[in-house]
Amino acid sequence: MPKLLRASAIEAVSKFQAGKKFDPATVADVKTALQDAEAGKAYARQLTDRISVLTKETPRNILFETRDRAQGDAWIHRSYLTK
């Protein structure tokens, strides 16, 4: 089993609480998280002459956006994380 998958499985089992219900995220929850991340304080880091990473962070969410300067600074990858 790959290490990351094994570590995630061990963490999930260790936090299991019998009888505790899980409330799945609603569409509204997801929209709110995405909008919050988009509104975060932005800072950019140049990785190469062509590629930069824009990070936006709020107290609850983070957005990482990889951009290509050769394509008019268009984003090529986005990752949203909830803290």
Rosetta blueprint (number, residue, H / E / L):
1 M L
2 P L
3 K H
4 L H
5 L H
6 R H
7 A H
8 S H
9 A H
10 I H
11 E H
12 A H
13 V H
14 S H
15 K L
16 F L
17 Q L
18 A L
19 G L
20 K L
21 K L
22 F L
23 D L
24 P L
25 A L
26 T L
27 V H
28 A H
29 D H
30 V H
31 K H
32 T H
33 A H
34 L H
35 Q H
36 D H
37 A H
38 E H
39 A L
40 G L
41 K E
42 A E
43 Y E
44 A E
45 R E
46 Q E
47 L L
48 T L
49 D L
50 R L
51 I E
52 S E
53 V E
54 L E
55 T E
56 K E
57 E E
58 T L
59 P L
60 R L
61 N E
62 I E
63 L E
64 F E
65 E E
66 T E
67 R E
68 D E
69 R H
70 A H
71 Q H
72 G L
73 D L
74 A E
75 W E
76 I E
77 H E
78 R E
79 S E
80 Y E
81 L E
82 T E
83 K L
